Amino acid sequence: MTNFSSLDLKGPVGKPLVRVSGREKVTGTATFTAEWPMENVLHVVAVPATIPHGTVRNIDTSEAAKMAGVRLVITPENVPKFTRVPSGSETNFSTSVASSLFPAAEKEVFHAGQYLAGVVAESFTAARDAALQVKIDYETKSHVTDIDKAPADERPEKLMGAPPVITIGDAEQALQESEVVIDSDYPLIGNHHNPIEPHAAIAHWTTKNDKPFLTVYETSQSLSVAQASYAKVFGIDPKQVRVICKYVGGAFGSKGLMWPHALLACFAAKLTGQPCKCVVTRSQMYGGTGHRTPIRQRVAIGANKQGKIQSIIHDGYASTAIKDTYTEAFTAATRMMYHTDHLRLDQKQCRLHTQMPTFMRAPAETPGMFALESAIDELAVKLNIDPIELRRRNEPERDIHANKPFSSRLLLQCLDAGAKRFGWSERKREPRSQRDGNWLIGQGVAAATYPYFTFPTKARVTVHADGRVKIDCCSQEIGTGTRTAQSQLLADILDIPASRVSMELGDTALPKGGISGGSATSASVGGALRDAAEKLKSRLIGLVPADSALSGAKVEEVRFENGNLVSSKGSIAIEDLLSDAMKDSVSVSGELKASKDSSVSKHSFGATFVEVAVDEEFGLIRMRRMLGCYACGTILNAKTGRSQFIGGMIMGIGHALQEATHWDHRLGRITNDNLAEYHVPVNADIPDIDIMWIDTADYDASPIGAKGIGEISITGVAAAVANAVHHATGKRIRSLPLTPEKVIA
């Protein structure tokens, strides 16, 4: 007996339908936030702090104010009245305000890049040039931006709902008594998201019903939370705020919160009475829109000579900001990945003079699984056991921390299916045993995982008399194909062609949607649609004529079939039903409520296989081929699903080989705040990528049998690459990225 009854999905679900936004995007007609047409729009450019810590003595705006096209300069002296709403990290993200440091409103500086002022002008270039002429006099104070120089003496209160210290048995004692021990550190450098679309906001204050009304076009993954947050900041009712975002051009977690540029646009619009646009420059994204924290981790594993794990210890610390707190729960996956009788997880944090870190694709699992899966591979080598077989010998029967059975756990199936297609059995186990000319060849494998999340979501479904069906939901289209996949799902539930279903999203004028984060959108919106379909069935039954065979039928006796309401007693076409009732349409609202404590542990699982070539003389690592096999429940759309898996794996290559945020800690400044020097993968870096999945619905976890796929495919990549490099060279590199100097060293 599952938590949700199964759906008979035999129609559009799973088909590789082309995303409905595809033509708009490739022809350049899709409207992204900064592109919304607006008359009399003014432009805002932030003036960021150039020191990491200190006090502002004076802001000299005289030269900037005299420049052509400049309307005003916003500083703490003239910033409009607002309420200092607690940040998302202080309210468990019931607000989306990113920081307690508000733009153009502070005289204390806590990180370089903090918005101390803003220039409003008639063009972007005028605002940009004038911003360079704003002179700020500081009293500098001591700072720390180096994670290795800050005391990690603080424990977070919670880590994704769990305590920062988790103990089962006596892990230290069991480690000492183990026959085989792996005990290593895994230092990770910080990263930045670098979506192609920069963060942007357009704000406009008007009046509606004699009350102030704020419209904001914002690059946002959480429109409904943003609406409530703007209302709190400006002391108005949420009904007096409308937030719109039809398309997001990449986010990866960086657009989940309301960063200071959005509030700066609102301040400017309030002061000028005109629409104001603030587009964050590429370099300002490195100090204004969050990042992945650097992390210091230790993983120790003890096992017997047969490969049975007896102890796992995973501890370490991450950084957060001086004034704001974000906690990277990098030990989260270790809670349940492998069976052991003795487990200790222990996380601390230090505070740096940086902007607050934030979610970055699979925020806990990406760094945590690199350390754990690297250690598992190292243990397999030391035991001379195939790394897949080692995982098989330590497969848990239940989540050892939550003490619950898994809703589904198909990790071994992913490993076996992936290994067969990848040709893993042909791999020679000994390192340095394969060559292709001057290149050393190696293969590596790592497990992947990501938890199942949902957020409260409402959706309206309208059925028209001509057979068209429309979905309205204030969800977000962040590039994953939400409109396409959800239309497929509802079409399948109603048993009609997907071409008859459309979806509108990205607007708080629509029913309240959840956050597009945590790989939660598909199940959240889908759960609301399933609820709406049941209510639609009830509503339509109420329209059945008294002389119909379906009159008086119960909801559970009726099903949708080929555009008809059908029971064992007869059927009636929905279009005819609406026509006879003289209704142009019927609308119902469905809802997925906040999830309650579950009797099962809900996760997706997968396996990542990698082949690399390494040139030891030059330290070069080249990706030759990759394969990912995933078990994420029902895949709603094969084309967009495959695209999501590939995207995560490509981002994983960047994390493994290239991405690094570099600092001059003397100045407390980032030195590679641009795409020329912050390296991300390009087409030439990417090998052939093979994607497969085990399409088994999970109705113990999800009302639609589907779990999220947006993040799981990044989580195993870095470890698989590092393991492959070890197999090729015999050298174990435990820090990321895997750069040439580390290979040569």
N, C-alpha and C positions, 0 to 999 in steps of 0.2 A: 504494500500500500504506500503510494507516494504522497508527498505533501500537496501536490496539485494533480488533478486528473489530467490524463494525456489528451492531446489534441490530435485529430486525424488530419495531418497536414500532408496532402498529396498533390497540391496544385502548384502555385507559383513559388512557394518557399523552397529555397535551395537552388533555384534556377539561376544561371549566370546572366540576369537581366542587366542591361546597360543602365547606369545611374541616370536619373531623370535630369540632373543638373549638368550632365556631361557636355552637351552642346553649348550651353551657356558659358561654361568655363573655358572650353577650347576656342570659342569665338570671341572671348573677352567681353561678353555682355553680362556676366554675373556681377552683381554689385556688391563689392566688399565695403567695409565700414568707411574708409577714408574717401570712397568714391561717390558717396550719396550726393546727388545734385542739390545744391542749396543756394538760394540767392543771398547776397550781401554777407557771405560768410567771412569771418575774420580768422586769422591764424595765430596759434599760440605755440611758442617754443619755450621750453623750460630752461632755467638757468641752474645747472647742477653745482653742488659743492665740489670744490677741487681739493679739499682736505678730508681726511677720514674722521677727525674728531676735533671739536673746538667750539668756540662761541663766535657768533656773528657780531662784530662791533658796529659795522655800518655797511649799508648797501647803497652805492652811488649809482643812481639811474639817470643822472643829468645828461650824459652824452647819448645814451640810448633813447631817451625821451625826445630828443631833438631830431632824430633821424627820420627821413621821409617815410611816410606810411605807418609810423608807429602810433597806436592809439593810447596805450598806457602800459605801465610796468606794474605787475602785481607783486607786492612784498607784504611782510607782516604788518606794515603800516596801513594798508588799504584793502587787505583781503576781506571779502564779504563775511558776514556773520554766518557761522555754521556750528553744528554740535559735534563735539569730539566723541564720535561713536567708537566703542571698543572694536578692536580689529577682529578679523575672522579667527585668528589663533586664540584670542581671549574668550570667544563665544562659541567654541566648537563649530566654527564656520556657519553660524546662523546669520552672520553678516559677511559680506564679501569684501569689506574694507581691508586692504592688504596690510596696512601699517598704521601704528599710532602716530607716526610722523606725517603730518598733513602738508601738502605742497604750498609753498609761498606763505607759510604760517609759523615757521619755527625759527628760533634764534640760536638753538643748540644744534650742532652738527654731530651725527653719529655714524655716518659713512660717506665716502666719496660717491658722488652721483645723487645725493639727496637733493630734492627740488627745493631750492631756497627762494626762487623768484620765477616769474614768468612774463615774457614779453608778448603783447597782443598787437598785431599789425595787420595791414590790409593784404599782405601776401606772405607766403612762407619764407621767401628769401629775405624780405624786410625784417620779419620777426627773428629769423636765424641770425642775420648780421647784427641786429640790435642786441640780441642776447649776448653776443661776444663782447659788447661794449659795456655791459653791466659789471661794475667793479665792486667786489666784496672784500672787505677788510675783516680778517679773522684774528682771534686769539687762539692759537693752536694748543692742543693738549695731546698727551701721550695716547698712542693707539696700538692695537694689535690686530693684524689681519692674517697672521700665520697660525694655522691650526696647531702646529707643533710648538708654538710659544705661549699658548693660552692654557690656563689651568682647566682641565676637564673635571671639575669638582661639583657638578650639578646633575641631578637625575631628573629626567622629565617625569611629569605626573603619570602620564599614560602613553602607551604606544599602540595606536589603533585599537583602543579599548582594553588592552592588556597592561599589566604592570611592567615597569622597566626591568625588573629582575624576576626571572622565572627559574625555579629550581625543582627538579625531580630527582630524588635520590641524592647521591653524593658524587657529583661529576669529577671533582678534583681527585678524590681518593680512587675512583674507578679508573681515571686516566693513568694514575701512577701504577696501578696494578695491571694495566693492559699489556699484552704481549707486543703489540705494534702500536706506535704512537706517531701521529702527525701533529705538529704544533707550529703554526706560522702566522706572521702578520701580513695584512693585505691593505696597504695604504692606497687610497684613491684620491685623485685630484678633483677639484670642483669642475662643473660643466655649466654651460649656458644653452638655452633651448634653441635659439636662432630660427624661429619660424620665418618662412619667406615673407609673409605679411607682417609688417611691424604693428605693434600695438597702436591703437588710434581711438579717438572719441570725438564726436561732434555733439555739442550741447546747445540747446535752445530753450530759453524761458519765454513762455507766453502766458495768457490767461484763459481759463476755461471755467464757465459758470462763476465768473467773478473771483476766481481763486487762481493762485499761481500754478502753472503747469510746466513741468520739466520733461522735455523729450531728449533722450540721449541715444545716439547711434554709437555702439561700443563693441569692440572686439572682445566678446565674452563667451565663456563656457558655462555661465550661470546667470542667465538673464533674470529669472524670477527672484533670486537672492539679491541681485544687483538692484532691482526695483525697490525692494524693501530697504536696502541699505541707503540708497539715495534719499528715500523718504525720511529716514532717521537723521541723516546728516543735515538735511535742510529743514527739518521740523514740519513736514507736510504729510498728508495721507498718502499711502502707496497708490491710491487711485489717481493722485495728481502727478504720477510719474509713469512714463512709458519708455521702455528700453527696447531697442531694435538691433538685431544682428542676423541678417539673412544668411551670410556665409562667413566662415572663419578660414583664413588662409594659413592653416597650421597653428597649433597651440602647444601640444605635448604637455599640458598642465600649466603653462605660463599665463594663460588667459582665464584661469579659474577664479582669480581674485580681481578686485577693483584696484588697480595700481594708480599711483598719484597723477598720471597724465589725465585720467578721466575726471577726477575732481578738479584739476586745474582748468580743464575746458569748461566745467560748470561754473567755477568762480569767474572766469573771464566772461562767459555769457551773461552772468548775473550783473556784472559791473558795466557791460557795454550795451546790454539790451539787444544784442545781435547774436546770431548763431556763431559759435566759435569751435574751431577744429584744432585738435592737438594730435599730431602724428609723431610718435617717438622715433628719434633718429636711431640708426643702427648702433652707434656707440653708446647712446643713452640707454639702450636695452640692457647693457651690461651692468648698469647701476640702478635701473628703474623698474625692472619687471621680473625680478627673482632669478634663482639659479639652483642647481643641485649642489648641495653642500659637499665639501671635502669630508672624507671619512677615514678613520683609523680603526681597523678591525683585526681581531685575532680569532682564528678558528683552530681548535684542538680536537682531534678525534682519536679515541682509543678503541682498538679492536683486538679480537683474538686472531690466531693464525689462520682460522677458517674464514675470516672476513666478516664475522658478526660484530657489529658496532656495539661497544659497551659504554661509551661515554662521548658526549658532544658538548663542547664549550664554545660559545660564540659571544664575544664581548667586544667592547670598543666605544668609540665616541664620535659624534658628529658636531658640527658647529651650528650655531644659530646667531641671531643678531643681538646687539646690546639692548635695544628697546623692545624688540618683538621676538616671539618664540614660534619656531616651527621645528617639529621633531621628525627626523627621518628614521623610521622604524626598521632599520636594516636587518635586525635579527628576526623579523616576523616569520619569514618562510621556514627558518630553522626549527620553529616550534613544532612543525608537523611533517617535515619532508621524509625523515627516516626514523625507523624504530631504534630506540635505545632505552635502557632502564635508568640511565643517568644523564640528565640534561641540565645545563646552566646557561642562561642567557642574561647578559648584564649590559645595559646601555647607559652611558652618561653623555653629557654635552658640555661644550665650552661656548663662550660668547666672544664674538669678534666684531670689529668695527666694519661690518659689511651690511649690505641690505639683507633683509630677511630671506633665507632660502625658501623654496616652495616646491610644490609637486613638479616632478619631471618624469615623464613616461615610466610607469611602474616604479614609483619613487622608493619604496622599501625593497622590492625584490631585485631590481637591477643591480644595485651595489651588493646587497646581501648574498644573492645567489652566485655572484662572481666568486666571493670568498668561499662559500660552502662547497660549490661544485668544483672549484679548483682543488680544495682539500680532499674531496672524495676521489678525484682522479689521482692525486698524489698518493693517497692510501692504496688505491688499486695497483699502482705501479710498485709500491713497496711490498705489497702482498703477492705480486705477480698473478693477479686475478683480472680478468677482463672487466673494464669499468661498468659495462652493462650488467654483467653477472654480479658484481659487487652491489649494485643498486637492487638487484632482484633479491639478494640474500638479506637485505635490510628494509624491504618493503613493509610498511606498517599496516596493520589491520584496521587501525582507527587513528584519529588525531590524538597524539599522546598528550598534548597540552590541554585541549578542550575536552578530552575524554569522550569524544563523540565519533560515531561512524561517519565516513565520508558520504556525501550525497552521491558522488561517483568519483572514482579514482582510476583512471586508465593510463597511468604513467608507464607501466610495463608494456601495455599494448602499443603505446606510442614508440617506446624504445625498440620493441621487436619489429614493428612495421617499418619504422624508419631505418633500422639497421639493415633489413632485407633489401629495401630499395636503394640504399646508399652503397651497399656492397661491403658492409662492415666486416663480414666474415673473412674477407680477403686481406684485411689489414694485418701487417706484421706487427706483433706486439712490441718488439724491441725498438727503442728510440734510435734515430740515425740509421735506419735500415732501408730507407727508400731515397732514391735520387732521380732527378731529371736534369742531366747536364750539371751545371754548377749549383742547381737548386736542391736543397733538402726538402723532402716531402713528408708531411705528417697529417694524421687525421685525429680529430678530437670530438668528444661528445659531452653534452651536459644536459641535465634535466631543466625544465622550465615550469614555472607555476605562477598563478595569479589568483587572488581571492575573488569571490563573487560578491558584488555589491548591487544594491538598487537604491534609488532615491524616490521619495514620494512624488507622484506624477499624476496629472489629470489630462484627459484627452476627450475631445468632443468628436463624435462621429455623426455625420449627416448623410442620410440616404435620400437621393432625389428621385422623383417619379420617372425620370428618363433613364434610370439605372446607374447614374454616376454616384460615387461615394466620396466624401471628403473628410479628411482627418484634420483637426485643428489642435495644436499643442505647442506650448511655448518651450519646446526643446530647442537644441542648437544643431546646426549643420557644420560640423568641424572638419569636414572632408571625408567622413566615413561612409556617406551614402545613406543617412538616416531616412530621408524621404523615400528613397527607393525601397529599402529593406522593410520599413514599416508598412508601406503600401502593399508589398508582397504578402506580408503576414496577414493583414486584415483581409485582403482578397482571398487568401487561402481559407481563413476562418469562415468567410461568407460564401465561399465556393463560387467566386466570380473571377473574370480575367483581371490581372493586375492593372491593365490599361484603363480600367474603369475607376481606379482609386487614385486620388491625389492627396497631397499633404501640404499644409501650410504650417510653418514654424518660425522661430526666430523673432517673436514679437510678444511683449507682455500683455498686449490686448487679447491674447489667446489664453485658453486655460493653462493654469500654472504647470510648468514643466520642471523636471529635476535638473540637477547638475550634469553636464556632459563631461564626466570625469570618472575615474575608477572603473573604466570599461563597463559602465552601468546603463548606458542609454538604451540599448536594444531591449534588455529585460524590463527596464522601468517603463518605457513607452509601451512596449509590447504587453506588459501586464495590465496597463490601463486600457489598452485596446481590447484585450480579452474580456475584461470586465464590461466594457462598453458593448461588446457584441452580445453578451448575455442580457444586458438591459435592453438592447435593441430588439432582441427576440421577444422579450416580454412586452415591449411597447407595440410591436407589430401584431402579436397575438391579440392585444386589446383592440386592434382595428378589424379583426376578422369578423365578417358578417355572421349574424346569428344562424343563418341557414347553411353555413359552410361546414364541411366535415371537420375542420380544425377548430370550430367554435368550442370554447371552454377547455382547450388543450392546455396542459401544464408545460412550463418551460422545458423541463427535463424530457418531455415527450417529443419535442420539436427540434429539428436540425435545419441548417441552411444547406441547400443543395441546388447548384446550378442557377442561382438567382431566385430560388423559391423557398418558401417555408414548407417543410415536409414533416409529416408524421406517419405513423402506421395507418392512419385513417384517411389520408389524402394529402393534397398539396395545393398551394396557391402561389402564383407569381407575385413577388414583392412589388413590382411595378404596377400590376393590376390592383393589388391591395391598396396602394397609395392613391391610385386613380379613382377607385370606387369610393374611397373615403374623402375624395376631393381635397387631397393634400399634395402640395408641390414637393414637400420634403418632410422628413422626420429626423429630429436630432436627439441624441442621448449623450450623456457624459459618463465616462468610466474613470476609475481611479485605482492606482496602486498605492496603498498606504505604506507608512513606514514599517519596515520589517521588524518583526519581533524576534526574540531569542529563539533560535532554531534547535531542533533535536539532532541536526546533522551539521557536519563541517563542510562548507561549500567552497570549492576551489576548482580551477581548471588546471590541466597538466599538459606537458608536452616534452618533446625531445629535440635537441638541436645537434646536427651533425655538420662538421666543417672539415674541409681539406685545405691546407695552406702549403705554399712554397716559401722557403726561407733562404735568402742569400746571406750567409754568415759574414762574408767579407765586407759587404756594404750595410748589413743589418736590415735588409729589406724583407718585409713580409707581404706576400701577395695572396689574396684569397683566390682559390681555384674553383671551389664549388661548395654549396651549402644545401642542406635539406632540413626542413622543419616539419615535424608531425605533431599535431595538436588535438586535444580532446576538450572541446569547449561547448559540449551540448550540440543542439541543432544549429547549423550554419544557415542563416536566413537567405544569403545571396552568395553564390559561389564566386562570382567575379569580384565583388567588393570585399568579400571575406579574404580571398587570396591576396588582394591588394593590401589589406590591413596587415596580414601576416608578413608579407614581403617588406612593407614599410618598417615594421618593428625590427626585422632582422637587419635591414640596412642601417637603421639608427644604432643597432647593437654593434655593427662594424665600426661606426664612428666612435662609439664609447670604448671599444676594444683597442683601436689602432690610432686614433687621431685626436679626439676631442680633449681639450685641456684649457682651462682658464688660468692664465699666468699672471702673477702679481709682482710688482715691485713693493715689497713689504716695507721698505724704508719710507715710501711715500703713501702707502696704503691705497695704491691705485692699480687697476687692471692694465696690463700692457698690450694685450691683443684683443682690444674691443672692436673688432671688425672681422668681416668674412674673409679678408685676405690673409689674416694671421691666425684666426680661430678656424682650424681645419675641420671640415665636415666632408663626408664621402661624396664623390662625384661619380658619374657613370663608369668611368674607367676603373674605379676601385671595386666595382661590384661584379662578382662572378655569376655564373648560372645559379639560380636559386630555385629549388624544387620544394613545393608546398604540398602537403597532404594532411588529411584530418580524419579522425574517427567520428563519424556523424551519428552519435548516440545521444538522444535527447535526455536531459536531466530534469525530470519533473519533481525530484526531491528538492532541488535548489530553485528552479525557475518556473513561473507560471506558463511560460511559452517553451520550456525545454532548452532555451538558449542561454548561454553565459557569454560574458564579454570576450572580445578577441583583440581589442585595440592595443593591449599592453603585454600580453603574455609572451609574444614572440621576441621581444627584446631581452627577456630575463635570462635566457640561457646562452646568449651569443658570446659575451665576453669570455666566460669560462671555457666554452667550447673552443674558441680561438686560442686562448692561452694553453689549453690542454693539447691542441694540435701543434702549437709551436714547440711545446716540450717534446712531443712525439717525434717531431722533425729533427730537433737539435739536441735533445737531452738536457736543455736548460729550462729551469722552472722560473718564470717571471711572475711575480705576485703583486705587481702594482700596474695600474693603468694610467695612460695608454701604453701599449706595447710598442715603444718607439725604437728606431734603429740603434740609438746609443745603448739601450738596455739589452738588445740582442748581441751587440758587439762586446759589451762589458764582460 
